[in-house]
Every structure is written in C-alpha cells, then in structure tokens.
Amino acid sequence: MTELTNVAYFTAKPGRSRDLGDELLGLVAPSREEEGCLRYEIHQSNDVPDVWMVIEDWRHHSDFDLHMSTRYVKAFMAKVADLCVEDVEICGYQQRSPQA
C-alpha cells in the first residue's frame, strides 16, 4: 500500500508554460526509476493551461525524501523561480479507502 501520495501544483509565468511543462516531463523517467516510486504523473489544467500538477505515490516517506535530494530534482527546483509565478505547493496525502 502507498504510504505517501503527493500532489504538487505549479503555475507558469506568462509565456513560460511550455518551458515548465518540458522541465516537468523531464522528471518523469528518472523519477519512475527510483526504487520507492509507485506512480509519477504530470498533468496540465484543461481550464488554465499555465497550471501544472504532479501526482506521485511513494512507498515510504523516506523514498520521497531521497527523491527530493536527487541531482535532477534539485536542478529542477532551482529553475522554479524563473519558470513559475510562485513557489511550488506540495500537498501530502495518505490513502484512506481500500485499494481496488
């Protein structure tokens, strides 16, 4: 069972949505290769195209901590101020319903 689900929200600066999307999509393959990663998906809002969302499931909180310390995530996070109107909002959740 997933111990941690994170949903992260990003809002691109005007004219930077494509750049933000490219950077986020570049995180998918290496993140999915991490041992504790159960799901890593990027979504773009249908209503506000500058809003992007990352949904990620991790086996343990410690797996997410390791993810955030990787070179590629640190490099991405260093670009957030240039790409986004505000800092990333990461909300953590714990599943309460039984798995299907």
ChimeraX attribute file (.defattr): number of C-alpha atoms within 10 A of each C-alpha:
attribute: neighborCount
match mode: 1-to-1
recipient: residues
	/A:1	11
	/A:2	17
	/A:3	13
	/A:4	20
	/A:5	22
	/A:6	17
	/A:7	18
	/A:8	16
	/A:9	18
	/A:10	24
	/A:11	24
	/A:12	22
	/A:13	18
	/A:14	10
	/A:15	10
	/A:16	16
	/A:17	20
	/A:18	13
	/A:19	13
	/A:20	24
	/A:21	20
	/A:22	11
	/A:23	17
	/A:24	19
	/A:25	14
	/A:26	14
	/A:27	16
	/A:28	15
	/A:29	10
	/A:30	14
	/A:31	22
	/A:32	15
	/A:33	11
	/A:34	15
	/A:35	12
	/A:36	19
	/A:37	19
	/A:38	17
	/A:39	15
	/A:40	20
	/A:41	16
	/A:42	16
	/A:43	14
	/A:44	17
	/A:45	11
	/A:46	9
	/A:47	7
	/A:48	9
	/A:49	12
	/A:50	21
	/A:51	19
	/A:52	20
	/A:53	20
	/A:54	18
	/A:55	17
	/A:56	20
	/A:57	24
	/A:58	23
	/A:59	17
	/A:60	15
	/A:61	16
	/A:62	12
	/A:63	18
	/A:64	20
	/A:65	11
	/A:66	12
	/A:67	20
	/A:68	14
	/A:69	12
	/A:70	13
	/A:71	10
	/A:72	15
	/A:73	16
	/A:74	12
	/A:75	12
	/A:76	15
	/A:77	16
	/A:78	11
	/A:79	12
	/A:80	19
	/A:81	13
	/A:82	13
	/A:83	24
	/A:84	19
	/A:85	15
	/A:86	14
	/A:87	13
	/A:88	15
	/A:89	12
	/A:90	14
	/A:91	11
	/A:92	14
	/A:93	13
	/A:94	11
	/A:95	11
	/A:96	6
	/A:97	6
	/A:98	6
	/A:99	7
	/A:100	3
